[in-house]
């Protein structure tokens, strides 16, 4: 997958000069070396029973392509594939790294995008996909992004726009969401997925915006951290230590976050 012609990360300082963060939220890790087939073969991915037969390979590669397409249009973009080592059976293989390897194996990177693409490998849920990717941007560039684009399923748009971004006090006019779904021919059902989102995934964040106040979300994060990983962001993103530790359920005061202020 990697040749002498492959662009290295931060070549010509392209990554460090980014102002726009593009996040692709992870939904699975690879368990096969046949990464060229990742866009259609379920056996390439570790999928739970409820995820099978619903177009997940097509969705995942669609999200990877979507993030790359956005990054290709804006040379000031840092693309982050976000997702931790969430499944014990898979082993210590992160969703973020799996997405990067699939992009390489399928030759999906365009232009200079590979030099502006990295991973975030600690997130255990959608809230952490957003928050931790902001921290990853800070680690690379030395400051926080001016604009954020999130790429995921359409049925998750409400969760990100009305729950997660507001919980971080991220400015509404600096957040853009791109929803990408696989074709219905793959078995994907948008109505069914939206119903499951509303009842099982989004609703808990209504009473627990930071995912750490209620037992249900605390236990979900614990279950998605089988390798006992600890993120470094309190050290590398010192300006938002309070946010990283904030548990709510009330929202953190707006003046306690530094968005838009160069570190």
C-alpha positions in Angstrom: 0.0 0.0 0.0 2.9 2.4 0.8 5.4 3.2 -1.9 8.2 5.7 -2.2 5.7 8.0 -3.9 3.4 8.1 -0.9 3.2 11.5 0.8 4.5 11.4 4.3 2.5 13.1 7.2 3.1 16.8 7.4 5.1 17.0 4.3 6.0 20.6 3.6 4.2 21.5 6.9 0.8 20.9 5.3 -0.7 19.4 8.4 0.6 22.0 10.8 -0.8 24.8 8.7 -4.4 23.5 8.8 -7.3 25.6 10.1 -10.1 23.3 9.2 -10.7 20.0 11.0 -12.5 17.2 9.2 -13.5 14.2 11.3 -14.6 10.8 10.2 -16.1 9.0 13.1 -15.2 5.3 13.3 -17.7 2.4 13.4 -15.5 -0.6 13.2 -12.0 -2.1 13.1 -10.5 -4.4 10.5 -9.9 -8.1 11.3 -8.7 -9.2 7.9 -5.7 -8.4 5.6 -8.0 -8.2 2.6 -8.4 -4.5 2.9 -8.9 -4.0 -0.8 -12.3 -5.7 -0.3 -13.2 -3.4 2.7 -15.9 -1.6 0.7 -18.1 -4.7 0.3 -16.9 -7.7 2.3 -18.2 -7.8 5.9 -15.5 -10.3 6.9 -12.9 -7.6 6.7 -14.6 -5.8 9.6 -15.5 -6.8 13.1 -19.2 -6.3 13.2 -21.7 -7.1 15.9 -24.7 -9.2 15.0 -27.1 -6.2 14.7 -24.6 -4.5 12.3 -24.5 -7.3 9.8 -26.4 -7.3 6.5 -27.0 -3.5 6.7 -24.3 -2.1 4.4 -21.7 -1.3 7.0 -18.7 -1.9 4.7 -20.2 0.3 2.1 -21.0 2.9 4.7 -17.6 2.9 6.3 -15.8 3.3 3.0 -18.3 5.9 2.0 -17.4 7.9 5.1 -13.7 7.6 4.4 -14.2 8.8 0.8 -16.4 11.6 2.0 -13.8 12.9 4.4 -11.1 12.7 1.8 -13.2 14.5 -0.7 -13.7 17.4 1.7 -10.0 17.5 2.6 -9.1 17.5 -1.1 -11.1 20.6 -1.7 -9.5 22.6 1.1 -5.7 22.5 1.4 -6.0 24.0 4.9 -7.7 20.8 6.2 -6.5 18.2 8.7 -8.4 15.0 8.3 -8.8 12.8 11.4 -10.0 9.3 11.5 -11.3 8.9 15.0 -12.0 5.7 17.0 -10.3 3.8 19.7 -9.5 0.1 20.5 -13.1 -0.6 21.4 -13.4 -4.4 21.0 -11.6 -7.0 23.2 -11.9 -9.8 20.6 -10.3 -7.7 17.9 -7.2 -7.0 19.9 -5.5 -3.6 20.4 -6.4 -2.4 16.9 -8.1 1.0 16.7 -10.9 2.1 14.5 -9.0 5.2 13.5 -5.9 3.3 12.3 -8.1 0.7 10.5 -9.7 3.5 8.5 -6.4 5.0 7.6 -5.1 1.6 6.4 -8.2 1.0 4.3 -7.8 4.4 2.7 -4.2 3.4 1.8 -5.0 -0.1 0.6 -7.9 1.1 -1.6 -5.8 4.0 -2.9 -8.4 6.5 -1.9 -6.2 9.4 -0.9 -6.2 12.3 -3.4 -3.7 15.1 -4.0 -1.9 16.1 -0.7 -4.6 14.7 1.6 -2.4 11.8 2.9 0.1 14.4 4.2 -2.8 16.0 6.1 -4.4 12.9 7.5 -3.9 11.4 11.0 -5.7 9.3 13.5 -7.3 9.8 16.9 -7.2 6.5 18.8 -8.9 7.0 22.1 -12.5 7.9 21.4 -15.1 5.4 22.7 -18.3 7.2 21.5 -19.6 9.9 19.3 -19.1 12.7 21.9 -15.4 11.7 22.3 -15.0 11.4 18.5 -15.7 15.2 18.4 -13.9 16.3 21.5 -10.8 14.1 21.2 -10.4 15.0 17.5 -10.4 18.7 18.4 -7.6 17.8 20.8 -5.8 15.9 18.1 -5.9 19.0 15.9 -4.4 21.0 18.8 -1.6 18.4 19.1 -0.7 18.7 15.4 -1.1 22.4 14.8 -0.6 24.1 18.2 -4.0 25.7 18.2 -7.7 24.8 17.9 -9.6 24.6 14.6 -11.5 27.5 13.1 -14.0 25.3 11.4 -15.1 21.6 11.9 -16.7 19.3 9.4 -18.0 15.9 10.7 -18.7 13.0 8.4 -20.9 10.1 9.5 -24.4 8.7 9.0 -27.3 11.0 8.3 -29.3 9.7 11.2 -26.6 10.9 13.6 -26.7 14.5 12.4 -29.2 15.6 15.1 -27.0 14.1 17.8 -23.9 16.0 16.7 -25.6 19.3 15.9 -28.0 19.6 18.8 -26.2 17.7 21.6 -22.4 17.2 21.2 -21.4 20.5 19.6 -23.5 22.5 22.0 -22.1 20.5 25.0 -18.7 21.6 23.9 -20.0 25.2 23.3 -18.7 24.9 19.8 -20.0 27.9 17.6 -22.9 26.8 15.5 -21.7 28.7 12.4 -18.4 26.9 12.5 -19.7 23.4 12.5 -20.8 21.5 9.4 -22.2 18.0 9.2 -22.1 15.7 6.1 -24.3 12.6 6.3 -23.5 9.7 4.1 -25.5 6.5 4.0 -25.1 3.3 1.9 -27.7 2.3 -0.7 -30.8 0.5 0.5 -29.7 -2.3 -1.8 -27.0 -3.1 0.8 -29.7 -3.8 3.4 -29.4 -0.4 5.0 -32.7 1.0 6.3 -32.7 4.7 7.2 -36.0 4.6 9.0 -35.0 1.7 11.2 -31.6 3.2 11.9 -33.2 6.6 12.8 -35.6 4.9 15.2 -32.7 3.0 16.8 -30.7 6.2 17.0 -33.5 8.1 18.7 -34.4 5.4 21.2 -31.0 3.9 22.1 -28.1 6.2 21.2 -29.2 9.9 21.2 -31.7 9.8 24.1 -29.1 9.0 26.8 -27.1 12.1 25.9 -30.2 14.3 26.4 -29.9 13.9 30.2 -26.1 13.3 30.2 -24.5 15.6 27.6 -20.9 14.6 28.5 -21.5 10.9 28.7 -20.2 10.5 32.2 -23.0 11.4 34.6 -25.3 8.5 34.2 -24.5 4.8 34.8 -25.6 3.7 31.3 -23.2 5.9 29.4 -20.3 5.4 31.9 -20.7 1.6 31.6 -20.9 1.9 27.8 -17.5 3.7 27.8 -16.0 1.2 30.2 -17.1 -1.6 27.9 -15.5 0.1 25.0 -12.1 0.4 26.7 -11.1 -3.3 27.1 -7.4 -2.4 27.0 -7.5 0.2 29.7 -6.2 3.0 27.6 -5.9 6.6 28.9 -5.9 9.6 26.6 -3.1 12.2 26.9 -5.2 15.2 26.1 -5.1 16.8 29.6 -1.4 17.3 29.0 -1.4 18.1 25.3 -4.5 20.3 25.4 -4.0 22.2 28.7 -6.4 25.0 27.7 -9.4 22.6 27.9 -8.5 20.5 31.0 -11.7 21.7 32.6 -13.8 20.6 29.6 -12.1 17.2 29.5 -13.0 16.7 33.1 -16.5 18.2 33.0 -19.2 15.8 33.8 -22.3 17.9 33.9 -25.2 17.4 33.6 -25.3 21.2 33.3 -23.3 22.6 30.4 -19.9 24.0 30.9 -19.9 27.9 31.0 -19.1 29.3 27.6 -16.2 31.4 28.9 -14.4 28.3 30.1 -13.6 27.1 26.5 -11.0 28.8 24.3 -12.4 28.2 20.8 -11.0 30.6 18.4 -8.2 31.7 20.6 -4.7 30.7 19.5 -2.9 28.7 22.1 
